[in-house]
Amino acid sequence: MSPVRLFVLIVIVLFGAVGTVWSQDVTAKVRPSITAPDAFDADFDDFDDDFSDEQLPLISDPLEGLNRGVFWCNDKLYVYLLKPVARGYRVVPRPLRRSVGNFFSNLTTPVRAVNALLQFKVKATGTELGRLLVNSTIGWGGLLDPAGDALGWQKTNEDFGQTLGVYGLRSGWYLVLPVLGPSSVRDGVGILGDQLLDPLLYTNLTDAQKTAAAGLKIINRLSLDPDSYEGIKRDALDPYLFIRAAYAQHRLASVSK
Amino acid sequence: MKRLFLLILFCVVLPLPLFAATTPTEKIQQVVDSVLDVLNRTDIDYATKRQQVSGMVQCQIDIDSMSQRTLGIHWRSATEQQRKIFSGLFVQVLEMTYLNRIEDYSGGKVDYLQERVKNDKAIVDTQFVSDKLQIPVQYKMLHGDRGWQIYDVVIENVSLVRNYRSSYGDIVRKEGFDGLFAKMENKLAEQKLSGAVQ
């Protein structure tokens, strides 16, 4: 079974279990419309929040027991398989690995472009399309990033989880997904949606080849990462809690941007 | 003793002439530049670098505000002694975290993007750039007796204090202050051990 199918199966099982909550989420928790305060005051409001005693949890986690189990498995997978492989793969010169990253990133332009459009971010959509055009041609099929380096068209980071968030959907429960790591009910659905926009799905590659491509993508990304997970494990009193809080904050910010 | 002297030097003597007109950005600039200067030196070893940087950063942090905000609602229910223990441990945890990261930040530079001030609060937006990384880093500052002091660092939209607050709050709820202090002490001991091995 391909990892994608396995993943879909797992997600469906998980969502089956939390389906009722999900539907409540959709209807009841639509965000109140924001009256666009300017960024200056918004950031200072944040500041004032910080001084209030209010202690809202960043994300609800009723499945903590299960999540910690998956977190533990992911940790072992990372420590004993993915990271050693990524470390060995670091013999490939860094510029080349960056090109591999660029290539995959160029390939998934549809994901970002469509989601930017769905969020009515016209400029970001244009940037993504422009990047696709420039990088696919003079950027050697996406291996290089002249659009970002020379033209200053920086990659945006839109995904379907964010789109759902912009439409007013709250994150729902925190989920740790096998292999993929921290997520939420909303963002898990988002990943499924984004899969449908991944061109790799529509190529004639065999399942084995698609799996290899997905594997290369993960290993390549890990090889470029400056051991941030190791850093968190070393510093945090409880890495599970630290990553959960960081994920929740990061996603809240991505949605409100 | 030498360390104490350095600490006094950095915290008390050096900032004195700067009190009057230091803006938040200038303050961050001073701290960041002096840290980067130490990190980029080639004539001293890693242990010495850590020691020097530790003194510089510790006195720029508003540890009381940070502790209070990190514990949030639990701060009020804490006894005076618990607060003291927490602040004491917390400053060490922060220092450890910071020092563990400094190597990632060697050989980079910091761009100052924007400064916003509202009464005694300030937000300074910066960007750390090296050949490996490009990270937006935001400093939140408070003005007090010792001028502008940092009380939160927001890296890629993740506030350090909020992260600590969420994690530590969870631990206090489940295991009480004793559980939290034990975890903090363990972590620090573990680090000292691995530091000694290095």
Interface residues (C-beta under 8 A of the other chain):
Chain A: F40 D43 F44 F47 D50 F51 D53 E54 Q55 P57 L58 P226 G231 R234 D235 A236 L237 D238 L241 F242 R244 A245 A246 A248 Q249 H250 L252 A253 S254
Chain B: R69 G72 I73 R76 V93 M96 T97 N100 R101 D104 R116 K118 K121 I123 K132 L133 K140 D152 E156 N157 V158 S159 V161 R162 N163 R165 S166 S167 Y168 G169 D170 I171 L180 K183 M184 K187 Q191
